[in-house]
Amino acid sequence: MFQDDYGVPCKDAFAYLPAPIPDGATNLRCLSHGVLDEAFQVTFRMPQADLDTWVAESFPDRKPPDENPFLLGSCKADLCVGVMRDRMDRSNAGATDVALTARHADDSTTLVYFDAG
């Protein structure tokens, strides 16, 4: 966590991705640590059965795991997603870099964490 983190409405953090808040999402915690640029850290739980569909629809431009620039070595979570968008392309509204990890729980939910800037 950054020293100047502050809570923000989760709808703002998801709009910045851009991605919808998943149906059934719970325990949402959304922080911003952007000073000059917007940047968000988000954690939430969602139904495990819905994870793959939400990721595919939300991040069609995601990198395959072996091309994920955010992984240092192999993915240590159940799912790791990296997105890098061209900062100079004005059609890219919102986040240009997204790092997402997901860990499945025994209760059929998944804990999702993402950092977007």
N, C-alpha and C positions, 0 to 999 in steps of 0.2 A: 504494500500500500504506500502511496506517495504521501508526503507530509501535507499537501494541500488538497487531498481528496475531499469531495463533498457529495452528498446524496443528490441525485437528480431524478426526475420522473422517468420511469423505465420506458415509457412510450417515446421519449426523446432519444434514449440510447438506441432503441431498436430502429427508430426512424433513420438514425444516422448510418446504420449498417448498409443499406436499408433491408429490413426483414420484419415479418410480423412476429408479435409475441405469440409463441406456440399455444395452441389450445391446451388447456389443462396445466399450464405453467404455474408453479407455486414457488413460494420462498424467494421471490425476486428481490435482488439487491443490486442497485445500480449506482455507480459512482462515476464522477468525472474528475480527471486530473489534468485536463488541458489548461494551459496558460495562454500560449500564443495560438495553438491549434486545438481543435476539439479532440478529446480522447476519452474513452469510456472503458470501465471494467464492469462486467455483469456476471452474476451467478444466479442460477435458478434451477429448479427441478422440473422435469417434464416426463410424460409417459415414455418409457423406453421404446414401446412399439411405434411411436410417432417420430422418433429421432431422425432416422434415415430420410424420410420424406421431407421433414422440415429443413434439414441440411441441404438436400438436393434442390428444393425450391428456393431457398434463401441464398444459396451460394453456388449458382450454376458455374461460376468462374473459379471455383476452388481448384487448388493444385492437387495432383495425385500425391499420396504420402511420400513417395521417393523424390518428389520435386518440391516438397514443402520447405520453404526457406526458414520457417520458425522452429523446426525440429532440429535439435542437436543430437543426432543419433536416432534410434528408433522411437516410435511413439510409445510412451509409457502409460497411456490412458487407453480406454476402449476405442476411442475415436479421436483423431487429431486432424484439424482442418486449417489450412493456411490459404489466405487470399491476398494477392498483391495486385493492386490496380494502378494504372498509370496516373501519377499525380498531375501530369501535364495535360491529360485528356479532360477537357472541360465537361464532357458528358458524364464523367464519374462524379456524381453528387454523393457526398458523405464520405464514409471510411475508404481509405485507400489501402490500409493494411489491417487484416483481421487474423487473429490467432485464436482458435477455438479448441477446447478439449472437452471430452465427455467421459464420465465414469459411471458405469451401470451399478445400481444398488440392488440389494436382495429383494426389495419391495416392488420390483418392476418399474422403477423410476430411474431416471438418469440425471446426475448432477452435471450441469453444463456451465462452463466458464468461458468467457471470451474477453479479449482485449482488442479494442478497435481504435484506430487513430487515423 
